[in-house]
Amino acid sequence: MNNTASGNTFWKFLIPSLIGVALFMTPIPAEDGVTIPVAVLANGLEGLLGQVLPVLLLIIIGLSFIGSVTALIVKKSNPSALENSPYLDKLLVVNPFWLTVRGVAFILAVMTFFQLGSEAVYDDYTGGLLLMDGGLLPLLFTVFLFAGLFLPLLLNYGLLELFGALMTKLMRPLFRLPGRSSIDSLTSWLGDGTIGVVLTSKQYEEGFYSKREAAVIGTTFSVVSITFSLVVIMEVGLGHMFIPFYATVIFSGFIAALIMPRIPPLSKKPNTYANDQEAQLDESIPEGHTPFSWGFNKAKERAGKAEGPGEFFKDGTKNVLDMWLGVIPVVMAFGTIALVIAEFTPVFAWLGAPFVPILQVMQIPEAAAASEAVVVGFADMFLPALFAADIESELTRFIIACLSVTQLIYLSEVGGVLLGSKIPVKFRDLLIIYLLRTLITLPIITLIAHVIFMF
């Protein structure tokens, strides 16, 4: 490669990558702590669109279901009808289970928006919490718009190749993961767990992560953002303890990240790749190269293959449509059902009952009340903090707050996004992983809490 071409690829790597880092990984101060520019853009657009967003979401969920039904009818009558539109085929033609999920989501969205049928569905703490103004889905709509549109800045211009070479010697021995997965984790930590899932899913589809690696990253490293962690500790009335709280979360989460990839169900996931393709990632570093020099060469090579602005926005638009039509209905369906169960049935009280003797052995006060908060987070990440707010013991509230952040798998958010993504995890996997993370982190958090509250 001549000097001019090398110089061109250098700038082609550097400028988009710096913009990507600025948008996805640069912490900036916010009212509740810190955030990232993509999240600021998403929040700003959400505030600007306001009450229009539930209408847009209802339309999107409807298009997802009606479009899938139409595509299946067309394909049944003419199997070659979508041959010239492989993207639409992939987006709309789904198996009977996911078609049912999209149909259920549409029904629940209509009931919630128009307040039809059972109040349990459209209550402010169930369907309303997801669909209506200020809820989760309006935020996901705007997050998916900006994250999807700008995701090629991280994927297509060499940044992951550079970080992959630099971080492999850390990520492989500790977590059995490629070095580039460090970007997924950092994006989740500073911004939002759902953005990390989207980034992981795209890399899995492109053959950079195996099924096992994608499942591990999606369920173990799509961590709760710093901002939301601050909201949780403030909700339980312990905002003044944010530093010991977050240090406890980081330590217990790190231990869980060491253990989870080494035990089932994650350890049983195959090391094969999406669509039976060959692995697209080679992490070996040739003789005569340092990790940085080799990563830099691979980054420039990747940047040199990137297309112009038109292809960039085409890729970004596809990302957005994938998330809007594929993920949002799943979050609506699973999230609403889980929240109805949590709010209007004793199911989570029953599920929490086996934890009562465990909590008593760990000398956690108000064990019966705490046991329900331990399991209710599977429905929604904020529910444990709401359940714990009325518990008198500060020690117990501290433990529940820490645990709720380290459990990670919430059906109304990250769990729903995982199920709607291409990452190979099933509902059963998410439930088992949630329980395992609880059993791993609870003793660690409890021990630290007893030490903190001893003084």
N, C-alpha and C positions, 0 to 999 in steps of 0.2 A: 504493500500500500504506500503510495507516495505521500509526501509531507502535507500536500494540500488536502488530499482525501482524509488523511489521519486527523488533520486539524478540523475538517468539517465534521467528522464523526465525534470528535471530542466535544465540540459545541452542541452537536445534536444530542449527545448524552447529557452534558452538564446543564443546559438551560431547562429542558423539560423536567429533569430529575430534581433540580433545585425548586422549581415551581411545585412539583409533587410533594417534596419534603415540606415546603412552606404551607401547603394546603392541608396535608394530612398529618404531619408530625411536629409542627411547631406549636408549642404551648403558648397560649396567650391568656392574659387575665380576664376573668369573667366575674359576674356578680356572685356566683356560687363557688368560685374557686378558679380553676383553669379549664380551658377548652382548646379546640383547634379551629382554624379558619373555616373548614368545611362545615363543622357544626354551627358556627356563627352564621354562615350563609343559609343553612337549613332553618335555623331558628328565625332568622330575619324574614325569609320567604313565608314561613308558617305564620308569623305575625301579620305579614302583609296580606296574605290570602284569607286568613281568619276563617269565617264561617262558610266560605266557598269550598274549603278542603273536604268536609264530609260529603258534599255533593260529588266532587271529583272522584273521591274514593268509592262511592257507591257505583259510579259509572265504570270505573276501572274493574271493580270486582264483578260487575255485570258483564262487561266485555270479556273478561277472562273466562267466565262460565259459558256465555252464549257463543263466544268465538270458538271455544273448544268443542261444543256440541255441533256447531256448524261445520267445523273442519272435519270432525269425525264422520258426519253425514256425507260430506262431499267426497272424502277419501273412500268411504264404503261404496259409494255409487261409481266412483272413478278413481281407482288406486293410484293412478299416475298424475292426479290433478295437482298435487303440490310438489312435483318433482323439480319444477323450476323455482320453487320458493322453499329451499331447505330450512331457512331460518324460521319461517312461519310454521313449517311442519314440526320443527323441534319445539317451538314456543306453545303451540295450541293443541297438538295431538298428544294427549296424555292417556295413561291407562285408566281403567274404570275406577280405581281407588281415588286417584287425584282428581278425576272428573267429579266424583261424589263430593270430595272436599271442597272443590270450587263451587258446586251447587249449594252445599250447606252454607258456605261463606256468603253467597249471594242472598240466600233466604234470611240469614241472621242479620246481614247488613240492611236489608229492606225493613225487617222488624225493628231494628234499632233506630234507623233514620226516621221512620214514620211512626215509631212507638206503637207498633201493632202486636197483638198477641200477649204473651206472658211478660209481665213487668220484669221478671227475673232475667230476661234476655236483654232488655234495653235499659236496665238500671244504670245509674251513674258509676257503679263500681263493677259492672260487667261489660256488656256491649258498648255502653256509653263511654266507658273508660278507654276503650280501644278506638272507636270510630269517630266520636264527636269532637267538636272544637276543643283543643288543648289536650286531646288524648294521644295515645301512642301512634296510631296509624297516620294521623296528619303529620306528625314528626317524621315517621318513616318515609312518607311520601316525599318530603323535601330532602331528607338525608339521602335517599336512594337517587334522587334527581342529581344532586351535586356529586355524590360519591361515585355513582355510575358513570357520569359524564367525564369526570376527571381521573377515573381509575387508570386509564391508559398511561397517564404520566408516571405512575409507579410500575406498570407492567411492561411497557413497550420500549423504554429508552435506556435500559441497562442498569437501573438502580438496584434491582433485585439480584442481578448477576454480581455486582460489586459486593453487596452485603452478604450474598451467599458464600463467596470466597472468604470474606473476613470473619464470618461468624460460625462457619462449619465446625471448627475445632472446639467451639463452646457448645453449640446446639446438639451435635451428634452424640458425644459421650453423655451429656446430661439428660437430654430429652429424646434421643433417637430421631432427630428431625433435621431437615436441611437448614443451612445457615440463613437462607432467605426468609424462613418463617419468622425470624426475629422482627421483620417489618410488620407482619400481620399482628403480632402481639403488641408492638409499640403503637400501631394505629388504633387498636382497640382500647389500650390503656389511656391514651391521651384523648381519644375522641369518643368512640362508641363501639360496643361489642358487635353490633350488626354490620358495621363497616368492615371489621376484621373478618367476619364470616363471608361477606361478599368477595373480599380480596382472596380469601382462601379458596372459595368455590371456583373462581375464575382460573386460578393457577392449577387447580385439580383438573378442570376441563381441558386445559392446554397441555397436560401431561407432565407438569413440574412437580406434582405431589402424587404419591401413590394413594390408594384408597385408605390404607392405614394412616399415613401421614396426614391426609386431609381430615380424617375423622378425629385424630389426636389434636391437631391445631384448632379445629372448629369447636371442640368441646372442652379444651383445656386452656387455650390461649386467647379465646375471645372474651377477654376479661372486662369487668365492669369499669367504666371510666372513672377517673378521679372525681369529676364533677358529681356524678351520681352517688359515689361513695360518701361525699360530703353531705348530700341530701339525706341519705340513710341515717348517718350518725346524728344529724340535727333532728330528724323525725323522732328518734328515741330519747331526745333531750340531753344528749351527751356531746354536743358540738364542741365543747371545750376540750374534749379528749381526742380530737381528730388525729393528732400525731401518733399516740400509742395505738389507737384503733387502726390506722392505715398501716403502721409497721406490723401489726399482728396479721392483717389481711395479706400483706406481701409475703411474710414468712410462711404462713400456713398454706397460701396458694402455691408458693415455690415447692414446698414438700409434696403437695398434691400433684404438681406437674412432674415431679421426679417419679412418682409411683404409678400414676394412671396409665402412661403408655406401656408399662411393664406387666399389667394385669388385664384379664378379660373385662369387658368385651373388646377394648381397644387393641390389646395385644393379639387378638384373634383375627383382626381385619387383614385381608390379604394385601401383599405388597405388589398388587397388580394396578394397572392404570385405567383411566376412564376410556370407554369405547374400545377396549383391547389394544390401545396404542402402546408403542414402546416408550420407555422413560425418556423424557426430554432433558433430563438434568444429569450432568456429569460433574461431580464435585472434586475430582482428582486435580491436584496441582502439579504441573510438569516440573521436571528438573530445571533449575536455573531461574525459577520464578518464586517470588514471595506471594503470600495470599493476596496482598494489595495489588501487585503488578499483574498477576493473573486475572484477578477480579476486574481490574481496570481494563485489561485487554478484552475480556468477555463482554464488559459493559459497552465498550465502543463497537464491538462486533454486533451486539444486539441493536444498538442505536442505528447502526448503518443499514439495518434491514427494515427499520420503521418507515412507514409510508408518510405522506404529507398530511396537512390539516384535514382534508376531506375524509381520509381514512380514519384519522383520529376521532373525529366527531361521529362517524358512522359506527365505530366500535363503541364509543361512549353511549350513543343512543340505543344500541342493542343491549348494553348492560342495563340501562334504565328500564327498558321494556321488559327484560327478563325479570327484574326485581318487582316492578309494578304488577305485572300480570301473573307472575309465578309465585312470588313470595307473599305479597299483601293478602291474597285470599286465604293462604294457609294460616297466617297469623290471626286473621279474623275468625276463622273456624275453630282452630285449636284453642286460641286464647279465650274466646267467649265461652266455650264449653267448660274450660278449666276454671274460669272465674265464676261461672254460675255454680259449679260444684263447690268451690271454696266459700262462696258467700251464702248460699241458700241450702246447703246440705251439711250433715255432720261427717261427711266422708273424711275430711282432713283431720278431724278430731279422732276418728277411729284409727286412721293411719299413724297419727302421732302417739297413740296409746303405748305402743311397744317402746317408745323412747323415754317414757316416764321413769321406769326403773333405772335406765342408763343415766339419765340426768340426775336422779337422786343419788346414785353411786358417786357421780362426779361432784356432789354437794352443790348443785345449782339450785338456788331458791326458786320457789313457785314453779316446780317442775311440770305440773299438769298444764299450766297456761303456756309455758315455754315449749312443751312438746308439740302443740299445734303449730306454733310459729316455725318450728324446725322443718316441718314438711310442707307447709302451705306455699313456700317460695317456689315450688315446682310449677305452680299456676302463674305467679307473677312475682317479679323480683322485689316489688315494693310492699307486698302483703306482710312479710314477716315483721317489717318495721311498724306497720299499722297495728298488727296483733300485739307487738311487744310494747307499744306506747303506754298501755295501761298497767303494765307490770311494775310493781313498786321497786323491786330490787335493781339497783344500778348495775350490779354484776351481771345479772341475767340479761338485762337490756343490752349491755355491752357485748355479751356472747352472741346473742341473736343477731345484732347488727353486723358483727364480723362474719358470722356464719352465712348470713343471707348474701353477702357480697362474694364469698368464696365458692358458693354452690354453683353459680354460673348458668345452669340450665333452667331457663324460665320459658314456659310455653308461650306466654304472651309477648315475648320478645326474641331473645337469641334462640331459644328452643324452636319456636315457630319458624324463624328464618332458616335455621338448619334443616328442618323438615321440608321447607319449600325450596331449598337449594339443591344442587347436584351432589353435595357431599354425602357419601354413603352411610348415613346413620338412620336407624328406624326409631319409632316411638319407644319401643322396648329398650333400645340402647340408651336413649336419653334418660329414661326412668332409672335404669341400673346405674348409669354414670352419676346421676344426681344423688342417689343414695350412697354410692361409694365415696363421692367427694364429701358428703356429710359425715360419714363414719371416719374418714381420714382426718378432716380438718377440725371436727368438733373437739376431740381430746386435746389437740394442740392449742386451739383457741382458749379452751377452758383452763388449761394449765397456765397459760400466759395471763389470762384474766385474774386468776386467783393471786398470782404474784403481784400484778398491778394494784389490785384492790386490797392487798395486804398492808400497803403503806399509806 
